[in-house]
Amino acid sequence: MKSTERIKLSKETRAHMIEEIKRYFLNERDEELGELAAGLFLDFITKELAPEFYNQGIYDSSNYMRDKSEDLLSIQI
């Protein structure tokens, strides 16, 4: 993913993720985060960390497809 691109979240998905972040901090760290803090944390994850997961998914998919295409070639007569 190019550095100028960003992962886009729907309004509903973003709201759900913010609630999950708030729940996590409350349950795991006994800290209550507000909407703004959770939103900023989500923005950080989306901008700085998520592209690595995305790129890893692309890499894994590419390897999977390469392996499967090699399997397909093995059945040639």
C-alpha positions as CSV (number, residue, x, y, z in Angstrom):
1,M,0.0,0.0,0.0
2,K,1.4,3.3,-1.0
3,S,2.2,5.7,1.9
4,T,-0.2,8.3,0.5
5,E,-3.1,5.8,0.6
6,R,-5.1,5.2,3.8
7,I,-7.3,2.4,4.9
8,K,-10.9,3.6,4.7
9,L,-13.4,2.6,7.3
10,S,-17.1,3.0,7.1
11,K,-18.8,5.2,9.7
12,E,-20.3,2.1,11.3
13,T,-17.1,0.1,11.3
14,R,-15.2,3.1,12.8
15,A,-17.8,3.5,15.6
16,H,-17.7,-0.2,16.3
17,M,-13.8,-0.2,16.5
18,I,-13.8,2.8,18.8
19,E,-16.2,1.0,21.2
20,E,-14.0,-2.1,21.1
21,I,-10.9,0.0,21.9
22,K,-12.7,1.6,24.8
23,R,-13.9,-1.8,26.0
24,Y,-10.4,-3.2,25.8
25,F,-8.8,-0.4,27.7
26,L,-11.5,-0.6,30.4
27,N,-11.3,-4.4,30.8
28,E,-7.6,-5.0,30.3
29,R,-6.0,-1.8,31.7
30,D,-8.8,-0.5,34.0
31,E,-8.6,2.8,32.1
32,E,-11.7,4.6,30.8
33,L,-11.0,6.2,27.3
34,G,-13.3,8.8,25.8
35,E,-14.5,8.9,22.2
36,L,-11.7,11.3,21.2
37,A,-8.8,9.3,22.8
38,A,-10.1,6.0,21.3
39,G,-10.6,7.7,17.9
40,L,-7.1,9.0,17.9
41,F,-5.7,5.6,18.9
42,L,-7.7,4.1,16.1
43,D,-6.3,6.7,13.7
44,F,-2.8,5.8,14.8
45,I,-3.3,2.1,14.3
46,T,-5.0,2.6,10.9
47,K,-2.2,4.9,9.7
48,E,0.9,3.4,11.2
49,L,0.2,-0.3,11.9
50,A,-2.6,-1.6,9.7
51,P,-0.6,-1.2,6.4
52,E,1.9,-3.8,7.7
53,F,-1.0,-6.3,8.3
54,Y,-2.4,-5.4,4.9
55,N,0.9,-5.9,3.2
56,Q,1.4,-9.2,5.0
57,G,-2.0,-10.4,3.8
58,I,-1.0,-9.5,0.2
59,Y,2.3,-11.4,0.6
60,D,0.6,-14.4,2.1
61,S,-2.1,-14.5,-0.6
62,S,0.6,-14.2,-3.3
63,N,2.5,-17.2,-1.8
64,Y,-0.7,-19.2,-1.6
65,M,-1.6,-18.5,-5.2
66,R,1.9,-19.3,-6.4
67,D,1.8,-22.6,-4.5
68,K,-1.6,-23.5,-5.9
69,S,-0.5,-22.6,-9.5
70,E,2.5,-24.9,-9.1
71,D,0.2,-27.7,-7.9
72,L,-1.9,-27.1,-11.0
73,L,1.1,-27.5,-13.3
74,S,2.0,-30.8,-11.6
75,I,-1.2,-32.4,-13.1
76,Q,-0.1,-31.9,-16.7
77,I,-0.1,-35.0,-18.8
